[in-house]
């Protein structure tokens, strides 16, 4: 299985089988070591400030973390040389967030939100990503930095 086939399988799994991401309505739209992207639409259930109808900060952080995790995982997968499915599952099961910093710039208003990430460093054990959240009008809502265990 080549890298793109692996990333497609992982993306399909994350879109369809991760209950929390499904409940938030996340859809992975880009998944490579160059860029990770997650889109989701406004739902009243995602509101953190009801009077002002603002996206919950935890949803913002989760979207940024998910996008950052994508580029971290993609970098790890690209370094593998034709891994078996069992080895790949074992490696993916060890991946996780070590540290996440989120800076909230503006209230989370919009009908669609796009979290994107690029890699700052991708090593054998740890990856670091820079993430941003925008709404459908390109308004920059938040940014973050994530550190991920990948090995």
C-alpha positions in Angstrom: 0.0 0.0 0.0 1.5 3.4 -1.0 1.4 6.5 1.2 -1.6 8.1 -0.4 -3.6 4.8 0.0 -2.7 4.7 3.6 -3.7 8.4 4.2 -7.0 7.8 2.4 -7.8 4.8 4.6 -6.8 6.8 7.8 -8.9 9.8 6.6 -11.9 7.6 5.9 -11.6 6.0 9.3 -11.3 9.3 11.1 -14.3 10.8 9.1 -16.5 7.8 9.7 -15.4 5.9 12.8 -14.3 8.5 15.4 -17.5 9.3 17.4 -16.4 12.6 18.8 -15.3 13.9 15.4 -18.5 12.7 13.9 -20.6 14.5 16.6 -18.8 17.7 15.8 -19.4 17.2 12.1 -15.7 17.3 11.2 -14.7 16.3 7.7 -11.1 15.9 6.7 -10.6 17.6 3.4 -6.8 17.6 3.0 -4.4 15.1 4.5 -0.7 15.2 3.6 2.6 16.1 5.2 2.3 19.5 3.5 -1.1 20.4 4.8 -3.9 19.1 7.0 -7.4 20.5 6.8 -10.6 19.9 8.6 -14.0 21.6 7.8 -17.2 21.7 9.8 -20.4 23.5 9.7 -22.1 25.6 12.4 -24.4 23.6 14.6 -26.2 25.1 17.6 -24.8 22.2 19.7 -21.3 23.7 19.2 -22.2 27.0 20.8 -20.2 28.1 23.8 -21.7 31.6 24.2 -25.5 31.3 23.7 -26.4 35.0 23.8 -23.8 35.9 21.2 -24.0 32.6 19.2 -20.2 32.0 19.4 -18.4 28.7 18.7 -17.3 26.9 21.9 -13.6 27.3 22.6 -13.2 23.6 23.1 -14.5 23.0 19.6 -12.0 25.5 18.2 -9.2 23.7 20.1 -10.3 20.3 18.9 -10.5 21.4 15.3 -6.9 22.9 15.5 -5.7 19.7 17.3 -7.2 17.5 14.7 -5.7 19.4 11.8 -2.3 19.4 13.5 -2.5 15.7 14.1 -3.1 15.1 10.4 0.2 16.7 9.3 2.0 14.9 12.1 0.6 11.5 11.1 1.1 12.1 7.4 4.8 12.9 8.1 5.2 9.7 10.1 3.5 7.6 7.4 5.7 9.1 4.6 8.8 7.9 6.4 7.5 4.3 6.6 8.8 1.9 3.9 5.9 -0.2 2.8 4.5 -1.0 6.3 2.3 -4.0 7.0 -1.2 -3.2 8.1 -0.6 -4.5 11.6 2.6 -2.4 12.0 0.8 0.7 10.7 -2.1 0.2 13.1 0.4 -0.3 16.0 2.2 2.9 15.1 -1.0 4.9 14.7 -2.3 3.7 18.0 0.7 5.3 19.7 0.2 8.7 18.2 -1.1 11.5 20.4 -1.0 15.1 21.4 1.8 16.0 23.8 1.1 19.8 24.0 -1.4 22.2 22.5 -1.4 25.9 22.7 -4.4 27.9 21.3 -4.7 31.7 20.9 -8.2 32.9 20.4 -8.2 36.0 18.2 -11.9 36.7 17.5 -15.3 35.2 18.4 -16.1 32.0 16.5 -18.9 33.2 14.2 -19.8 31.8 10.8 -21.6 29.1 9.0 -18.5 27.0 8.0 -15.1 26.7 9.7 -11.8 25.6 8.3 -9.0 24.4 10.5 -5.7 24.0 8.6 -2.2 23.0 9.7 1.3 22.9 8.3 4.3 21.1 9.9 7.0 23.0 11.6 9.1 20.0 12.4 8.6 16.3 11.6 10.9 13.9 13.4 11.0 10.2 14.1 9.3 10.5 17.5 7.9 14.0 17.7 6.2 16.4 15.3 5.3 20.1 15.7 2.6 21.8 13.7 1.2 25.3 13.3 -2.6 25.5 12.9 -5.2 28.2 12.1 -9.0 28.4 12.2 -10.9 30.6 9.8 -14.6 30.9 8.9 -16.1 30.8 5.4 -15.3 34.5 4.9 -11.6 34.0 5.7 -11.8 35.7 9.1 -9.0 34.4 11.3 -10.6 33.1 14.5 -7.7 31.3 16.3 -4.3 29.9 15.8 -2.3 27.2 17.6 0.8 25.2 17.9 0.7 21.5 18.6 3.3 19.0 19.6 2.6 15.3 18.7 4.0 12.0 19.6 4.4 10.0 16.3 6.9 7.3 17.1 
